[in-house]
Amino acid sequence: MLIGVPLETSQGESRVALTPETAKKLIAQGHTLRVQSGAGLAASVTDAAYQAVGVDVVDAAGALGAELVLKVRPPSEAELAHVRAGAVVVGMLNPFDAEGLQRMAAANVTGFALEAAPRTTRAQSMDVLSSQANIAGYKAVVMAANAYQRFFPMLMTAAGTVKAAKVVVLGVGVAGLQAIATAKRLGATIEASDVRPSVKEQVESLGAKFIDVPYETAEEKEAAEGVGGYARPMPASWLERQKVEVAKRVAAADVVITTALIPGRAAPTLVTEEMVAAMKPGSVIVDLAAGRGANGVGGNCPLTETDQVVQKHGVTLIGHSNLPALVAADASQLYARNVLDFLKLILPKDEGLKIDLEDDIVAACLVTRDGKVTKP
Ligand code: NAD
């Protein structure tokens, strides 16, 4: 099969869906690979590195005109103009963007959105949400440490003792757990909150303290269980009590990392303006939900400005909406491996393209086919 990989054109996107490592494996399986010149440069992969493993370096139209196109972000209208009818596009195609899916369907593209893969053991090696969230959690702490005007670790020096930074992590999925682990490695003391009770043990095993907000009603308990491992919106009664507990911790914190998301919905507000105003001057908030608040504004904090670093009430708010792109080389390496593992399902050895809807991962990821959006 002819497989093409274009240069990503979304603002700030520096990742690439193919690395020389994954290209080599696909070529060994008999596929022909084309990559757009410069597609890997922002992720430290040169054209020569692709050519060395047998990839043809072509222009945008050449890469987009393949039978199978590997992407990081959904194809733009301009990109779709070069994608041939009936071609397959695999990427993070944003299954919640009805308009984008409609555009792909109208172009008669078969789309596989990798974010829609189930959170099962078999799907783990192709779980792009996890591979990228892990990087975001790490980078969030590194950025916080960079913006923070004090040390993270406790230090005893001849010139006196420096206290360890207090870090609060709100939302402990994949990104939150990595944020805790990274802050711990830097020597901070950490407290964390999540709606899902199963998280407590994971937080404690990383040496952080869980902010307990007990469930008082059957409704609260049921909502907290979530669905498929994901959070559901919590009842207002619980959120009110969580707010009180979180507000106390945030006021005492030096650094707050927020990562709370609910798939397909606006990110919950966890740090209000009032809470920011109560923080110490010089504190830092990194909002991983930037751009995902109500109507795409704000994040877990309404003061967050998407893709900006701003100062409000003496607090630095970091609102990068694509942290994995700032660790482009490793993010691409892990993403490309996720893509390669998914391709094993639709390009079985010695067979052509096979879309087996009996396979739960293939069926879950399929978003457009035969001119139609297959996912509501
Ligand atoms: P996510 O990015 O969707 O959300 C981040 C976190 O925010 C979640 O832990 C969520 O519970 C939390 N959250 C939502 N609303 C909140 C609120 N009001 N207050 C505090 N926290 C709130 O999550 P994710 O990283 O994609 O992980 C979701 C789940 O999937 C986790 O349980 C994770 O362990 C699980 N998972 C399973 C697999 C697998 O089995 N293969 C792979 C990856 C992740």
Residues whose N, C-alpha, C, O or C-beta is under 5 A from the ligand:
A	BS01	NAD	R119 T120 T121 Q124 S130 A133 L170 G171 V172 G173 V174 A175 S193 D194 V195 R196 G228 G229 Y230 A231 T259 A260 L261 I262 P263 P268
